[in-house]
Amino acid sequence: MAGRARHRPFRRVFFYLIGLLASLIPATSRAQPPETVTVGLIIDADSPVGRIASTTIPMALDDFYAAFPNASARVRLLQHDSGGDVVAAASAALQLMTAQGARAILGPQSSVESAFVADLATRAEVPVVSFSATSPSVSHSEARFFARAALSDAKQAEAIAALATYFSWRRVVPIYQDDDYGAAFVPFLVYALTAARAEVPYRCALPAAATRDAVAAAMYRLESEQTRAFVVHARPALAELVFAAAVEAGMMAEGYAWVITDGLTGLLGSIQPPQGVIGLAPHVPPTARLRDVRKRWAHRFMRQHRDADPAQAEMGCYALWAYDAAWAVASAAERLSPGDLSSPPGLVGGRSGPTDFSGLGKSMSGEKFLEVITNTTFEGLGGRFELIDGELAVPAFRIVNIMDNAKERGIGFWTQKDGLHRQLGRGRGGIASNSGLAPVIWPADSTVVPIGWVQPTSGRKLQVAMPAGSVDPGYRPIMHLDVDPATNRTVAGGFVIEVFEAAVRLLPYALPFEYVLVGSMRYDTLVERVGKGEFDAAVADITITADRSQHVDFTLPYMSSGISMVVQMRDQRSKRPWAFLKPLRYDLWLVSFAFFVFTGFVVWAVEHRSNKEFRGPPSYQIGTLLYFGFSTLVFAHRENLKSNLSRFVVVVWVFVVLILQSSYTASLTSMLTVPQLQPAIGDFASLWRGTDKVGIMNNSFMWAAMNKSGFPQSRLERYQATQSFHEALLNSTIGAIVDETPYLRLFLKSYCDNFTKTAQSNKTGGFGFAFPKGSPYVADLSRAILNLTESDEMSLIERKWFGDADGCAAQGSQFTSDSLSFDSFWGLFLITGATSLLCCALHLLIFVVANRRRIWASRVPWRNRLRIFLKLLDDRDLSSHTFRTNKDAGGSVAGRSANDAGASPPPAVAHIAAGSPLSVSIHTYDMSDCSFGAPSPAPAAAGENEIELAGAAEADEVAAAPNPGGSGDQSGTVHN
């Protein structure tokens, strides 16, 4: 115990020293200062975005290190003022990357500066994170060390196009700043609007240094045009001039629509746009942290910029992007190891001339820093911060309506997946009331949605081209031109003109136009001239084809069309000697023949055992079978049927024959007496195989269509007038007219007798109105044509110029008679066939039951049993009443008992009368008809007859039958 007590003080001292050392280790670590990471900031300090950045970025860094006080790295911010000059921004970037050892650069502010600095930074491998360069002209794909922590302008082009579609704006004019910021965005906007079926008729490009007078002149030019929907994409200074000039030019009145991009929506306090403007802004989720930062930011901004307007102390999208960009850089610096943050690049040596980065002391720190920045994700003030391919991902846009004092009112959202909707997260799968946008207050406090364009104040009318030339009287209903002798004005008329003018009247706006005569030309040439912009439209009977649609845009067809053929009608009544076969088709002939034979066979099978008329040699029986069957065709059969089954079969069959005969007679009479008017050429295949010439209309696309199909040009004849077609058909110069259905309809209206239109071979695009590519009139007129077609007005116009559609059919007397086929009578054949089979089966069943003892006799092989069955089936049925006669028949068989007769029956006839209760007359029964084999043997003992088979000889078994009328046995005696 004493030893243990002596060791205790040493143990206490040992543990005390260990604890002291352990407490000194973290204290030593905390004593190390954090690593300093130099980050440059290049801004235009006097610009609105520069002021916002100078306040936001230091505040973001302060908030980051307040949230992470034990951070191992601290960002040291070095700010440079470029003054909006590209050279100054490049010089500042070069100084930061070389002399000051910046590991990253925030900015520069403008897209032009960012493009230049990004190129220098990529060579030096220094990350550049921009929070305000939104132009698509600079991107991560072109400059690898460039990362955009802001929204690319290209992302909002689809949202603007969705607004144009929602409000039915067919024309939109962009007003943009003519530099990299604005010019790079316009191609994306035009592409999106064109995909949405909207036109960009002209663009208003304004220089960044444009004067107030220059901007005002541009606005007055826009006011004199038709378009009333504008998209403004410019810097705040130029945007202020645009809105001031627009108010002065009266372009903020009712009927105008203005849309600003997110770059201006985020600086509403700086530009003060008029009421009624629609703006786009990235969607920012409202959070408690955002509200706290906004409050502190507003106080800090006003302290640093005391001369600023309080309206500018609104934390817009640029402030949010700058805050999150600074936070991302600080977070990335914290995640890097001390080794990656060391060894700042420095310029080794130097030389005159352009800057050379080949001697820059590079390390993996720049590459690693860029990788960490682009992979950094967190919940920022503007939503989730995530860079995809170096670009900030923005899931949704907020649509706002600008009110008085630059206050905004949210009216909906836009996402690429769900489009426009009032509430976020309730798109296509949400409730129906969420679709679309909330009501908009337009300029001049109007609630009426602007249509986007009006009649131009310059008085220019739509130039509508019309082909001039002489029109055949037969085609005047389609389109014609007349000169008013009183006014000497050209007046157009016809179906095409009336449809066009009716569609224009249905437009929701006034569309002034005037017809321009262009002379006689091919429609292909006219379409090409419209596509080149020589005319605003072409109104004629122009067929929509794929080749023509490459030059112009067509409206929906106002009249359907197809390629058909008109030929002469000829009397096809046959004069051939075999014309009597034509009423029935071959299948009905074959089936009828088969059933004639089948019915005769069924009757013979039922009757031949009991009816002497169906007995005899085989050739005689076959002749009787065929004769009876075919004699029913004229109801001339004379055979007396004894069986009820055969009678039933014949009754049903005669009914079928009666229907067949009546139908054949009616069809043959029609074919021989009624004119059979049929087309001389049945179809296009027959036309192609033949040698007849074909008439087509002059100046139509049919010539090219026929050549394209391979039809010989030598067989094509062009005609201009309907009368020429008529004469050519009558004198057989041509065999057919091939043209579009509207023209053939007019031809048949004038010459209906002896002509007909064959089946349509293929459809065409129909008739449509031609406009230059991208014209907004196409969609509006197409919708008007649909409304016109759905109403009764189109039918009235068509009936007015073309008459009734079935008028020609009512005038003519085209009768045709087709051959009768088996399809029309298969039900009758089914009935008679089923009846015959049923009766035949019933007869066979009765026969088997009556002769079951003979068929199923014992000790007889199966092969011989079949022969017995067939022999019994061929023999007479002696029990049938047809072989029974009475005493009045002259010679009878008197039944009596063997004792009364005094003698036994003669051996010659004993085998046929043994056991029979009746006498058989010699006139009824002829021994020559018997098909018995050898003479019957003597009766067997015990009253039983045995059949003995020796080679081919057979013996018939004669069973003794009891007398049904009295006692004792009776035998039949034959009296010669």
Stockholm file with secondary structure:
# STOCKHOLM 1.0

chainA/1-976         MAGRARHRPFRRVFFYLIGLLASLIPATSRAQPPETVTVGLIIDADSPVGRIASTTIPMALDDFYAAFPNASARVRLLQHDSGGDVVAAASAALQLMTAQGARAILGPQSSVESAFVADLATRAEVPVVSFSATSPSVSHSEARFFARAALSDAKQAEAIAALATYFSWRRVVPIYQDDDYGAAFVPFLVYALTAARAEVPYRCALPAAATRDAVAAAMYRLESEQTRAFVVHARPALAELVFAAAVEAGMMAEGYAWVITDGLTGLLGSIQPPQGVIGLAPHVPPTARLRDVRKRWAHRFMRQHRDADPAQAEMGCYALWAYDAAWAVASAAERLSPGDLSSPPGLVGGRSGPTDFSGLGKSMSGEKFLEVITNTTFEGLGGRFELIDGELAVPAFRIVNIMDNAKERGIGFWTQKDGLHRQLGRGRGGIASNSGLAPVIWPADSTVVPIGWVQPTSGRKLQVAMPAGSVDPGYRPIMHLDVDPATNRTVAGGFVIEVFEAAVRLLPYALPFEYVLVGSMRYDTLVERVGKGEFDAAVADITITADRSQHVDFTLPYMSSGISMVVQMRDQRSKRPWAFLKPLRYDLWLVSFAFFVFTGFVVWAVEHRSNKEFRGPPSYQIGTLLYFGFSTLVFAHRENLKSNLSRFVVVVWVFVVLILQSSYTASLTSMLTVPQLQPAIGDFASLWRGTDKVGIMNNSFMWAAMNKSGFPQSRLERYQATQSFHEALLNSTIGAIVDETPYLRLFLKSYCDNFTKTAQSNKTGGFGFAFPKGSPYVADLSRAILNLTESDEMSLIERKWFGDADGCAAQGSQFTSDSLSFDSFWGLFLITGATSLLCCALHLLIFVVANRRRIWASRVPWRNRLRIFLKLLDDRDLSSHTFRTNKDAGGSVAGRSANDAGASPPPAVAHIAAGSPLSVSIHTYDMSDCSFGAPSPAPAAAGENEIELAGAAEADEVAAAPNPGGSGDQSGTVHN
#=GR chainA/1-976 SS CHHHHHHHHHHHHHHHHHHHHHHHHHHHHHTSCCEEEEEEEEECTTSHHHHHHHHHHHHHHHHHHHHCTTCSEEEEEEEEECTTCHHHHHHHHHHHHHTSCCSEEECCSSHHHHHHHHHHHHHHTCCEEESSCCCTTSCTTTSTTEEECSCCGGGGHHHHHHHHHHTTCSBCEEEEETTHHHHTTHHHHHHHHHHTTCBCCCCEEECTTCCHHHHHHHHHHHHTSSBCEEEEECCHHHHHHHHHHHHHTTTTSTTCEEEECHHHHTTHHHHCCCTTCEEEEECCCCCHHHHHHHHHHHHHHHHHCTTSCGGGCCCCHHHHHHHHHHHHHHHHHHHSCHHHHCSCCCBCSCCSSSCCCTTBCCCHHHHHHHHHHHTCCEEETTEEECEETTEECCCCEEEEEECGGGCEEEEEEEETTTEEESSTTCSTTSCGGGBSCCCCCBGGGBCSCCCSBCCCTTCCCEEEEECCSCCCGGGTTTCEEEEETTTTEEEEESHHHHHHHHHHHTSSSCCCEEEEECCSCCHHHHHHHHHTTSSSEECSSCBCCHHHHTTEEECCCSBCCEEEEEEEEEECCCCSTTGGGTTBCHHHHHHHHHHHHHHHHHHHHHHTTTCGGGCSSHHHHHHHHHHHHHHTTTTCCCCCCCCHHHHHHHHHHHHHHHHHHHHHHHHHHHHHHSCCEEESSCSHHHHHHSCCCEEEETTSTHHHHHHHTTCCGGGEEEECSHHHHHHHHHTTSCSEEEEEHHHHHHHHHHSCTTEEECCCCEECCCBCCEEETTCTHHHHHHHHHHHHHHSHHHHHHHHHHHCCTTHHHHHCCCCCCCCBCGGGTHHHHHHHHHHHHHHHHHHHHHHHHHTHHHHTCTTCCHHHHHHHHHHHHHSCCTTSGGGCCCGGGSSCCCCEEHHHHSSCCCHHHHHHHTTCSSCCCTTTCCGGGCCCCSCCCCCCGGGCCCCCCBTTBCCCCCCCCCCSSSSSCEECCCCC
#=GC SS_cons         CHHHHHHHHHHHHHHHHHHHHHHHHHHHHHTSCCEEEEEEEEECTTSHHHHHHHHHHHHHHHHHHHHCTTCSEEEEEEEEECTTCHHHHHHHHHHHHHTSCCSEEECCSSHHHHHHHHHHHHHHTCCEEESSCCCTTSCTTTSTTEEECSCCGGGGHHHHHHHHHHTTCSBCEEEEETTHHHHTTHHHHHHHHHHTTCBCCCCEEECTTCCHHHHHHHHHHHHTSSBCEEEEECCHHHHHHHHHHHHHTTTTSTTCEEEECHHHHTTHHHHCCCTTCEEEEECCCCCHHHHHHHHHHHHHHHHHCTTSCGGGCCCCHHHHHHHHHHHHHHHHHHHSCHHHHCSCCCBCSCCSSSCCCTTBCCCHHHHHHHHHHHTCCEEETTEEECEETTEECCCCEEEEEECGGGCEEEEEEEETTTEEESSTTCSTTSCGGGBSCCCCCBGGGBCSCCCSBCCCTTCCCEEEEECCSCCCGGGTTTCEEEEETTTTEEEEESHHHHHHHHHHHTSSSCCCEEEEECCSCCHHHHHHHHHTTSSSEECSSCBCCHHHHTTEEECCCSBCCEEEEEEEEEECCCCSTTGGGTTBCHHHHHHHHHHHHHHHHHHHHHHTTTCGGGCSSHHHHHHHHHHHHHHTTTTCCCCCCCCHHHHHHHHHHHHHHHHHHHHHHHHHHHHHHSCCEEESSCSHHHHHHSCCCEEEETTSTHHHHHHHTTCCGGGEEEECSHHHHHHHHHTTSCSEEEEEHHHHHHHHHHSCTTEEECCCCEECCCBCCEEETTCTHHHHHHHHHHHHHHSHHHHHHHHHHHCCTTHHHHHCCCCCCCCBCGGGTHHHHHHHHHHHHHHHHHHHHHHHHHTHHHHTCTTCCHHHHHHHHHHHHHSCCTTSGGGCCCGGGSSCCCCEEHHHHSSCCCHHHHHHHTTCSSCCCTTTCCGGGCCCCSCCCCCCGGGCCCCCCBTTBCCCCCCCCCCSSSSSCEECCCCC
//
